[in-house]
Amino acid sequence: MKKTALLVIDMQNDYLYEKRKKIFSYHTNALTAAVNALIHRYQENGADIIYIRHLIQNLPTNRLLFGYSIAGTEGAELYSGLDIVSEYCFDKLLGDALSNRQLRELIRQNGYDTLHLCGLDECGCVTATALGAAKRGLKAVIVRDGVATVFPEKKILKAREKLKKAGIVYI
């Protein structure tokens, strides 16, 4: 029996709430509404929903250099407007969510054959996770309506070409 999981990637306060840095110019309301609709649609169709948080170690240098996604801060928490429908939540220190061993173990134990990806950023962690899945022999699909990016068109096209070459599709 085929089993799908929806990975909701990096939908965190620091990228979406009103106190975010100006570089994170996502359309919060539209993106959150789209991702919440996906969460409920996938859940109704029997898919598991897995939340991913990007964390940066809480060190003085990281607070100065990055200032976002700092472990233990309000900004690193899942966005308050996001619908939480499962207890599956994994943290990652790298762009690829599958760098988390516990997540890989859950995928193995539950026998997911396909990972559908949504969240942030299409050209960052969503792409890194999709490529990480392909590298590990898992099928990854990006849900176009549930991703956003702040990167320029040239980078978007380059990322999409790389994904295409790896066999990753958008739906």
Number of C-alpha atoms within 10 A of each C-alpha: 6 7 14 22 22 23 24 25 28 29 28 25 22 23 25 25 18 10 10 16 13 9 9 16 13 19 12 18 12 13 21 22 15 16 22 19 15 19 25 16 12 17 16 10 9 12 18 20 22 22 22 22 21 25 21 20 13 15 11 9 10 14 15 9 9 10 16 23 25 20 19 12 13 14 21 21 19 23 20 13 16 17 15 17 14 12 9 14 16 17 20 18 15 15 19 20 27 23 17 15 12 12 19 15 12 13 19 11 9 13 14 18 16 17 23 21 25 29 27 25 22 26 20 16 20 26 23 21 24 28 22 18 23 16 11 11 10 16 19 28 20 24 18 14 16 22 22 20 19 17 14 9 10 8 13 16 12 12 17 17 13 14 21 12 10 15 14 19 17 14 8
